[in-house]
Amino acid sequence: MAEKQEKWICAHCGYSASGKFVGDICPQCDLTYWKCHKCRFLVTAGKPPDVCPSCGEKTDFINVTCYTPECGGPRHVDGRLL
């Protein structure tokens, strides 16, 4: 799992908070969950970043947003993909 951060920043809109976003969803833009293939860090953004903000690696990101009612719908992470 990713290390805890004191400041959380949305990779899409730049919104920052002093603690983790509730449900890992940026309260400003409410966009897609992306998981870093290397360190498993979760990012909320319209599209994944080129470089992971946690591990600093240029890697692939996996869309782990829930799109069905069984896992809670689009405002949730699909736990089967973590």
C-alpha positions in Angstrom: 0.0 0.0 0.0 1.0 3.6 -0.5 2.5 5.5 2.3 0.2 8.0 4.1 0.7 11.6 3.0 0.1 14.7 5.0 -1.1 16.6 2.0 -3.3 15.1 -0.7 -3.4 16.7 -4.2 -5.8 15.9 -7.0 -3.8 15.1 -10.1 -6.5 16.5 -12.3 -7.7 19.8 -10.8 -4.9 20.5 -8.3 -7.2 20.7 -5.3 -5.3 20.0 -2.1 -6.3 18.9 1.4 -4.4 18.4 4.6 -5.8 14.9 4.9 -6.9 12.0 2.8 -9.9 12.7 0.5 -13.1 11.1 1.8 -13.5 7.9 -0.1 -10.4 8.8 -2.1 -12.5 11.1 -4.3 -11.5 14.7 -4.9 -14.4 16.8 -3.6 -13.6 19.4 -6.2 -13.9 17.4 -9.5 -15.3 13.9 -8.5 -13.5 12.0 -11.2 -12.1 8.5 -12.0 -10.0 6.4 -9.7 -6.6 5.3 -11.1 -4.2 2.9 -9.4 -0.4 3.0 -10.1 0.7 -0.3 -11.5 4.0 -0.1 -9.6 3.1 1.2 -6.0 -0.7 0.8 -6.0 -1.2 4.5 -5.2 -4.7 5.7 -5.9 -5.2 8.9 -7.9 -8.5 10.6 -8.7 -8.3 12.3 -12.1 -10.0 12.6 -15.5 -7.1 10.8 -17.0 -4.1 9.2 -15.3 -0.9 11.2 -14.9 2.3 10.4 -16.8 4.3 10.0 -13.6 3.0 8.6 -10.3 2.9 11.3 -7.7 3.7 8.8 -5.0 6.6 6.7 -6.4 7.8 9.0 -9.1 7.8 6.3 -11.7 6.5 6.6 -15.3 4.1 3.6 -15.3 0.7 2.5 -16.4 -2.3 3.3 -14.4 -5.3 1.0 -14.1 -8.9 2.3 -13.9 -10.3 0.9 -10.6 -13.5 3.0 -10.6 -16.7 1.0 -9.8 -19.2 1.1 -12.6 -21.9 -1.3 -11.2 -24.3 -1.1 -8.3 -22.8 -4.2 -6.7 -19.6 -2.2 -5.7 -21.3 1.1 -5.0 -21.3 2.9 -8.3 -19.0 5.5 -9.8 -18.2 7.3 -6.5 -16.5 4.2 -5.3 -13.4 2.0 -5.9 -14.1 -1.5 -7.3 -12.4 -3.5 -4.5 -12.0 -6.5 -6.9 -9.5 -4.5 -8.9 -7.3 -3.5 -5.9 
